Amino acid sequence: MSGRRRVAITGIGLVTPVGNDVASTWAAVCAGTSGAARIASFDASGFPTQIAAEVKRFDPTVITAPKKLVKYANRSHRFALAAAEEAMRDAGIAPTPDDAGRWGCSVGTGMMGVEFTDLAEVQRHSAPAGELDAHALLDDEAAADPVAFCRSQSTAGVALLTRRFGIRGYATSVHTACASGGQALGTALKLIRRGAVDRVLAGGFDSMVNPVGLAGFCLLSAVSPDNDTPERASRPFDATRNGFVLGEGAGFLVLEEWSAARARGAHVYAELAGDGNSLSSYRITDSPPDGDGPIQSMRAALADASARPEDVDYINAHGTSTGMNDRSESAAIRAVFGGGVKRVSVSSTKSTMGHLIAAAGAVEIAICALAIERATMPVNANYRVPDPECELNLVVGEARRQRVRMTLSNSFGFGGSNSCVALRHPDLVDAP
């Protein structure tokens, strides 16, 4: 590994249900403050689940991108632009005309499509079934909005970000459901390692808090129906858990080749040290009970980082608060860490933020970088009733202050995609 290019995390930006920047999000996940509440963005009274973790009081005027660009951005794109701009400011660097080709962009994206409001507008202007006049529809201003069409494309997010910052190197969108953000960071790691680029803006964004998204998860019985106690609804690894809380948001990180970051005097949060992936091929919605796929991804991440299980102090778990997946992940962690499982601390920040779907992995990797920098492991909120099948060293009650040498961030997606990303304390990289 001595000759391999290392990767530094030098900038972080967040927009989440518990804060519209890094400072407020970090304070909330450490305090165990929930972002779940009754859905405010639309009337959810007809759904069995009427709660979600929505981004609150988001001010789109904080985005400094030109208005001509922002008009092509939907709600989740705006979260992405705001988080990316914070990450760039934090890193203190941005592409220039001279080096734009050495910058890349790797983005985890959600199930993009026409926004619900656009669908409703088309429906309002459309003819009954079997009577659609295509020419009339194309002439209708509301139904044939080219800007709305551009917003609906799965590549719209990466296009907006690369245009906003003038990135001219390798760019890609990753869509592997809940694993998207983690795999986007893993892709960025590989790009820098192999010398394709020197710096990458990497992250994820998503918002499925809309009638179409909520309906799908309700039909799958995947979301908690605890409408009267939304702040307690997400309780990963608790024996009474009954589903996840749907969330939204964005997380972005600026990654740089290690020696270049150090040479310019950049603040380094952590090394992005390892990436592991697998495919469970078990069920669309569940991980295997024995944790087989997650085991493979965790072991692969450790191997990629040239690390051992005993090097890890903290795991930010996928921890969705669903029955099967929390048991599967617990089995995987016990298998990977064996007799040392009681030493490694575990928490799921979905207990406060809910499940940000494609954005989850990127946001949680950012939380891991902050945990290393601030020697603090966020709390696994709402944990009250132990589950013998989820027996782990959970961070409960309050955040745990301790030096964190290395972390793992797990993201396991619908369809069986499993992502694990390893981060290392910068002192361990710089030590002779």
C-alpha positions as CSV (number, residue, x, y, z in Angstrom):
1,M,0.0,0.0,0.0
2,S,3.0,2.3,0.4
3,G,3.0,3.3,-3.3
4,R,-0.8,3.8,-3.5
5,R,-2.3,7.3,-3.6
6,R,-4.1,8.1,-0.4
7,V,-7.2,10.2,-0.2
8,A,-7.9,13.0,2.2
9,I,-11.3,14.4,3.3
10,T,-10.9,18.2,3.4
11,G,-14.4,19.6,3.1
12,I,-17.9,18.6,4.4
13,G,-21.3,20.0,3.7
14,L,-24.7,18.8,4.9
15,V,-28.4,19.5,4.6
16,T,-30.4,17.1,6.7
17,P,-33.7,16.8,8.6
18,V,-31.9,17.9,11.8
19,G,-29.9,20.8,10.4
20,N,-29.2,22.7,7.2
21,D,-25.4,22.7,7.7
22,V,-22.6,20.7,9.4
23,A,-22.7,22.4,12.8
24,S,-26.4,22.0,13.4
25,T,-26.5,18.4,12.1
26,W,-23.6,17.3,14.2
27,A,-25.1,18.9,17.4
28,A,-28.4,17.1,16.8
29,V,-26.9,13.6,16.1
30,C,-24.8,13.9,19.2
31,A,-27.7,15.0,21.3
32,G,-30.1,12.5,19.9
33,T,-32.5,15.2,18.7
34,S,-35.1,13.7,16.3
35,G,-36.0,15.3,12.9
36,A,-39.2,13.3,12.5
37,A,-42.6,14.9,12.7
38,R,-46.0,14.9,10.9
39,I,-45.5,15.5,7.2
40,A,-45.8,19.2,6.4
41,S,-45.0,19.3,2.7
42,F,-48.3,17.6,1.6
43,D,-51.5,16.2,3.0
44,A,-50.6,12.7,4.2
45,S,-53.8,12.0,6.1
46,G,-54.8,9.3,3.8
47,F,-51.7,7.2,4.3
48,P,-51.1,4.7,7.1
49,T,-47.8,6.4,7.8
50,Q,-48.1,10.2,8.1
51,I,-44.7,11.1,9.5
52,A,-41.3,11.7,7.9
53,A,-38.0,13.4,8.6
54,E,-38.2,16.5,6.4
55,V,-35.6,19.2,5.9
56,K,-37.0,22.2,7.7
57,R,-36.7,25.9,7.2
58,F,-34.4,25.4,4.2
59,D,-33.7,28.7,2.6
60,P,-32.8,28.3,-1.1
61,T,-31.4,31.8,-1.3
62,V,-28.3,30.4,0.5
63,I,-27.4,28.8,-2.8
64,T,-24.9,31.1,-4.6
65,A,-25.2,29.4,-8.0
66,P,-26.6,31.6,-10.8
67,K,-30.4,31.8,-11.0
68,K,-30.3,30.5,-14.5
69,L,-28.8,27.3,-13.2
70,V,-31.0,27.0,-10.1
71,K,-34.2,27.1,-12.1
72,Y,-33.3,23.6,-13.4
73,A,-33.1,22.3,-9.8
74,N,-35.8,20.5,-8.0
75,R,-36.1,20.2,-4.2
76,S,-33.4,17.6,-3.7
77,H,-31.1,19.2,-6.3
78,R,-31.2,22.4,-4.2
79,F,-30.2,20.4,-1.1
80,A,-27.3,19.1,-3.1
81,L,-26.2,22.5,-4.3
82,A,-26.3,23.9,-0.8
83,A,-24.4,21.0,0.7
84,A,-21.8,21.0,-2.1
85,E,-21.2,24.8,-1.7
86,E,-20.7,24.3,2.0
87,A,-18.2,21.5,1.4
88,M,-16.3,23.6,-1.1
89,R,-16.1,26.6,1.3
90,D,-15.0,24.3,4.0
91,A,-12.2,22.8,1.9
92,G,-11.1,26.3,0.8
93,I,-10.5,25.1,-2.8
94,A,-12.4,25.0,-6.0
95,P,-11.7,24.1,-9.7
96,T,-9.9,26.7,-11.8
97,P,-9.7,26.8,-15.6
98,D,-6.2,25.4,-15.3
99,D,-7.1,22.3,-13.2
100,A,-10.8,21.7,-13.9
101,G,-10.0,18.6,-15.9
102,R,-8.3,17.1,-12.8
103,W,-11.5,17.5,-10.7
104,G,-14.1,14.7,-10.7
105,C,-17.7,14.5,-9.5
106,S,-19.3,11.3,-8.1
107,V,-22.9,11.5,-6.9
108,G,-25.4,9.1,-5.4
109,T,-28.8,9.9,-6.7
110,G,-32.3,8.7,-5.9
111,M,-35.2,7.4,-8.0
112,M,-35.3,10.5,-10.1
113,G,-38.4,11.2,-12.2
114,V,-41.1,13.8,-12.7
115,E,-41.9,15.6,-9.5
116,F,-45.3,14.9,-8.0
117,T,-46.4,18.5,-8.5
118,D,-45.5,18.3,-12.2
119,L,-47.5,15.0,-12.5
120,A,-50.5,16.6,-10.9
121,E,-50.3,19.6,-13.3
122,V,-50.1,17.3,-16.3
123,Q,-53.1,15.3,-15.0
124,R,-55.1,18.5,-14.5
125,H,-54.5,19.5,-18.2
126,S,-54.8,16.0,-19.7
127,A,-57.8,14.5,-21.5
128,P,-59.6,11.3,-20.2
129,A,-57.9,8.0,-20.9
130,G,-58.1,7.1,-24.6
131,E,-58.8,10.7,-25.7
132,L,-55.3,12.2,-25.3
133,D,-54.4,14.7,-28.0
134,A,-50.6,14.6,-28.2
135,H,-50.4,17.8,-30.2
136,A,-52.6,19.6,-27.6
137,L,-50.4,18.3,-24.8
138,L,-47.2,19.4,-26.5
139,D,-48.8,22.9,-26.9
140,D,-49.9,23.1,-23.2
141,E,-47.5,25.3,-21.2
142,A,-47.9,23.4,-18.0
143,A,-47.8,19.8,-19.4
144,A,-44.9,20.4,-21.8
145,D,-42.5,22.4,-19.7
146,P,-38.9,21.6,-21.0
147,V,-37.4,22.7,-17.7
148,A,-39.5,20.2,-15.8
149,F,-38.4,17.6,-18.2
150,C,-34.7,18.4,-17.6
151,R,-35.2,18.3,-13.8
152,S,-36.6,14.8,-14.2
153,Q,-33.5,13.2,-15.6
154,S,-31.4,11.0,-13.4
155,T,-28.2,12.9,-14.5
156,A,-29.7,16.3,-13.7
157,G,-27.9,16.4,-10.3
158,V,-24.4,15.7,-11.5
159,A,-25.0,18.0,-14.4
160,L,-26.0,20.9,-12.1
161,L,-23.0,20.3,-9.8
162,T,-20.4,20.0,-12.5
163,R,-21.8,23.2,-14.2
164,R,-21.9,25.0,-10.9
165,F,-18.3,24.4,-10.0
166,G,-16.8,24.1,-13.5
167,I,-15.7,20.5,-13.0
168,R,-14.4,19.0,-16.3
169,G,-13.0,15.6,-15.3
170,Y,-14.6,12.3,-14.7
171,A,-18.3,12.6,-13.6
172,T,-20.8,9.9,-12.7
173,S,-24.1,9.3,-11.0
174,V,-24.6,6.1,-8.9
175,H,-28.0,4.7,-8.3
176,T,-28.1,1.6,-6.1
177,A,-30.9,2.7,-3.8
178,C,-29.8,3.0,-0.1
179,A,-26.2,2.2,-1.1
180,S,-25.9,5.0,-3.6
181,G,-24.1,7.6,-1.4
182,G,-21.6,5.1,0.0
183,Q,-20.8,3.7,-3.4
184,A,-20.4,7.2,-4.9
185,L,-17.7,7.9,-2.2
186,G,-16.1,4.5,-3.0
187,T,-16.1,5.4,-6.7
188,A,-14.4,8.7,-5.9
189,L,-11.8,6.9,-3.8
190,K,-10.9,4.7,-6.8
191,L,-10.7,7.7,-9.2
192,I,-8.1,9.4,-7.1
193,R,-6.2,6.3,-6.4
194,R,-5.8,5.4,-10.0
195,G,-4.8,8.9,-11.0
196,A,-7.8,9.7,-13.1
197,V,-8.3,12.9,-11.1
198,D,-6.6,14.6,-8.2
199,R,-9.8,16.0,-6.4
200,V,-13.4,14.9,-6.3
201,L,-16.7,16.5,-5.2
202,A,-18.5,13.4,-3.9
203,G,-21.8,12.8,-2.1
204,G,-25.4,12.0,-2.4
205,F,-28.8,13.6,-2.3
206,D,-32.4,12.5,-2.3
207,S,-36.0,13.3,-1.4
208,M,-38.8,10.7,-1.6
209,V,-41.0,12.6,0.9
210,N,-43.8,12.9,-1.6
211,P,-47.1,11.0,-2.1
212,V,-45.6,8.7,-4.7
213,G,-42.5,7.8,-2.6
214,L,-44.5,7.4,0.7
215,A,-47.1,5.2,-1.0
216,G,-44.5,2.8,-2.2
217,F,-42.9,2.4,1.2
218,C,-46.3,2.0,2.8
219,L,-47.2,-0.8,0.4
220,L,-43.9,-2.5,1.4
221,S,-44.7,-2.1,5.1
222,A,-41.2,-0.6,5.4
223,V,-42.0,2.6,7.3
224,S,-43.0,3.0,10.9
225,P,-46.7,3.8,11.5
226,D,-46.1,5.5,14.8
227,N,-47.9,8.7,13.8
228,D,-48.5,9.8,17.4
229,T,-44.9,9.6,18.5
230,P,-42.8,10.5,15.4
231,E,-39.8,11.5,17.5
232,R,-39.6,7.9,18.8
233,A,-40.5,6.1,15.6
234,S,-36.9,5.4,14.4
235,R,-35.3,3.2,17.0
236,P,-32.6,1.0,15.4
237,F,-31.8,-2.3,17.1
238,D,-34.6,-1.8,19.7
239,A,-36.8,-4.9,20.1
240,T,-39.9,-2.8,19.5
241,R,-38.8,-1.3,16.2
242,N,-41.4,-1.4,13.4
243,G,-40.0,0.3,10.4
244,F,-37.9,3.2,9.2
245,V,-38.7,6.9,9.0
246,L,-38.4,8.3,5.5
247,G,-36.0,11.3,5.3
248,E,-34.5,13.6,2.8
249,G,-31.3,15.7,2.4
250,A,-27.8,15.8,1.0
251,G,-24.2,15.3,2.0
252,F,-21.1,16.2,0.1
253,L,-17.4,15.8,0.7
254,V,-14.3,17.3,-1.0
255,L,-11.7,14.6,-1.5
256,E,-8.1,15.3,-2.4
257,E,-4.9,13.3,-3.1
258,W,-3.2,13.2,0.3
259,S,0.2,14.8,-0.4
260,A,-1.4,17.6,-2.4
261,A,-3.8,18.4,0.5
262,R,-1.0,18.4,3.0
263,A,1.2,20.5,0.8
264,R,-1.4,23.3,0.5
265,G,-2.0,23.2,4.3
266,A,-5.6,21.9,4.1
267,H,-7.4,20.8,7.2
268,V,-7.8,17.0,6.9
269,Y,-10.8,15.4,8.7
270,A,-9.8,11.8,7.9
271,E,-8.4,9.5,5.3
272,L,-10.9,7.8,3.1
273,A,-9.2,4.5,3.4
274,G,-11.2,1.6,2.1
275,D,-14.2,0.6,0.0
276,G,-16.0,-2.7,0.0
277,N,-19.0,-3.8,-2.0
278,S,-21.1,-7.0,-2.5
279,L,-24.5,-8.1,-3.7
280,S,-26.7,-10.2,-1.4
281,S,-29.1,-11.5,-4.1
282,Y,-31.5,-12.5,-1.3
283,R,-34.6,-10.4,-1.5
284,I,-35.4,-7.0,-3.0
285,T,-36.2,-5.5,0.4
286,D,-34.1,-7.5,3.0
287,S,-30.6,-8.5,3.7
288,P,-30.0,-12.3,4.4
289,P,-30.6,-13.3,8.0
290,D,-27.0,-14.5,8.4
291,G,-25.6,-11.2,7.2
292,D,-23.8,-12.8,4.3
293,G,-23.7,-9.9,1.9
294,P,-22.9,-7.2,4.5
295,I,-20.1,-9.5,5.9
296,Q,-18.5,-9.5,2.5
297,S,-18.6,-5.7,2.1
298,M,-17.3,-5.1,5.6
299,R,-14.4,-7.5,5.1
300,A,-13.6,-6.1,1.7
301,A,-13.5,-2.5,3.1
302,L,-11.1,-3.6,5.8
303,A,-8.9,-5.4,3.3
304,D,-8.9,-2.4,1.0
305,A,-7.8,-0.2,3.8
306,S,-5.1,-2.8,4.9
307,A,-6.8,-2.8,8.3
308,R,-7.9,-5.4,10.8
309,P,-11.2,-5.5,12.8
310,E,-9.3,-4.6,16.0
311,D,-8.3,-1.3,14.3
312,V,-11.9,-0.1,14.2
313,D,-13.3,1.9,17.1
314,Y,-16.7,2.9,15.7
315,I,-19.3,1.7,13.2
316,N,-22.0,4.0,11.8
317,A,-24.5,1.2,11.1
318,H,-27.0,1.1,8.3
319,G,-29.5,0.5,11.2
320,T,-32.8,1.3,9.5
321,S,-35.0,0.3,12.4
322,T,-36.6,-2.5,10.4
323,G,-36.9,-6.0,11.9
324,M,-35.0,-8.1,9.4
325,N,-32.3,-5.7,8.4
326,D,-31.2,-4.7,11.9
327,R,-30.9,-8.4,12.7
328,S,-28.9,-9.1,9.6
329,E,-26.5,-6.2,10.2
330,S,-26.0,-7.3,13.8
331,A,-25.2,-10.8,12.7
332,A,-22.7,-9.4,10.1
333,I,-20.9,-7.2,12.7
334,R,-20.6,-10.1,15.1
335,A,-19.2,-12.3,12.3
336,V,-16.6,-9.8,11.2
337,F,-15.5,-8.7,14.7
338,G,-15.8,-12.0,16.5
339,G,-14.7,-11.9,20.1
340,G,-13.8,-8.2,19.8
341,V,-17.4,-7.2,19.0
342,K,-18.0,-5.8,22.5
343,R,-15.1,-3.4,22.0
344,V,-16.3,-1.6,18.9
345,S,-18.9,1.1,19.4
346,V,-22.0,1.1,17.1
347,S,-24.7,3.6,16.4
348,S,-27.2,4.4,13.7
349,T,-27.7,8.1,13.1
350,K,-30.9,7.2,11.2
351,S,-32.3,7.2,14.7
352,T,-32.3,11.0,14.5
353,M,-32.2,11.8,10.8
354,G,-34.4,9.1,9.4
355,H,-33.5,7.2,6.3
356,L,-32.2,9.6,3.6
357,I,-32.2,6.8,1.0
358,A,-29.6,7.7,-1.7
359,A,-28.2,10.5,0.4
360,A,-27.8,8.3,3.5
361,G,-24.4,6.8,2.9
362,A,-22.8,10.1,2.0
363,V,-24.2,11.9,5.0
364,E,-23.2,9.0,7.3
365,I,-19.6,8.9,5.9
366,A,-19.5,12.7,6.7
367,I,-20.6,11.9,10.3
368,C,-17.8,9.3,10.5
369,A,-15.2,11.9,9.5
370,L,-16.5,14.3,12.1
371,A,-16.5,11.5,14.7
372,I,-12.8,11.0,14.0
373,E,-12.0,14.7,14.0
374,R,-14.0,15.4,17.2
375,A,-13.3,12.2,19.1
376,T,-17.0,11.7,19.6
377,M,-19.4,8.9,18.6
378,P,-23.0,10.0,18.0
379,V,-25.8,8.4,20.0
380,N,-28.1,5.6,18.9
381,A,-31.3,7.5,19.9
382,N,-34.5,6.0,21.1
383,Y,-33.0,2.7,22.3
384,R,-34.9,1.3,25.3
385,V,-35.7,-2.4,24.9
386,P,-32.8,-4.7,24.1
387,D,-33.2,-7.3,21.3
388,P,-31.1,-10.4,22.0
389,E,-30.7,-10.8,18.2
390,C,-29.1,-7.3,18.0
391,E,-26.6,-7.6,20.8
392,L,-24.0,-5.0,20.1
393,N,-22.0,-2.3,21.9
394,L,-24.5,0.4,21.1
395,V,-23.8,4.1,22.0
396,V,-26.9,4.8,24.1
397,G,-28.0,7.5,26.4
398,E,-25.5,10.1,25.2
399,A,-22.7,10.5,22.7
400,R,-19.5,8.7,23.6
401,R,-16.3,10.7,23.8
402,Q,-13.3,8.6,22.8
403,R,-10.4,8.8,20.4
404,V,-11.6,7.2,17.1
405,R,-8.8,5.6,15.1
406,M,-10.9,4.1,12.4
407,T,-14.6,3.9,11.4
408,L,-16.8,1.9,9.1
409,S,-19.9,3.3,7.5
410,N,-22.4,0.7,6.3
411,S,-25.1,1.2,3.6
412,F,-27.2,-1.7,2.4
413,G,-29.7,-1.0,-0.4
414,F,-32.9,-2.3,-1.7
415,G,-32.0,-4.9,-4.4
416,G,-29.1,-6.3,-2.3
417,S,-26.4,-3.7,-3.0
418,N,-24.0,-3.6,0.0
419,S,-21.5,-0.8,0.6
420,C,-19.0,-0.3,3.4
421,V,-16.5,2.5,3.6
422,A,-13.6,2.7,6.0
423,L,-12.1,6.0,7.3
424,R,-8.8,6.4,9.2
425,H,-7.5,9.1,11.6
426,P,-5.1,11.4,9.8
427,D,-2.5,11.1,12.5
428,L,-2.1,7.4,11.7
429,V,-1.4,8.2,8.1
430,D,1.1,11.0,8.8
431,A,3.0,9.0,11.5
432,P,6.4,7.9,10.5
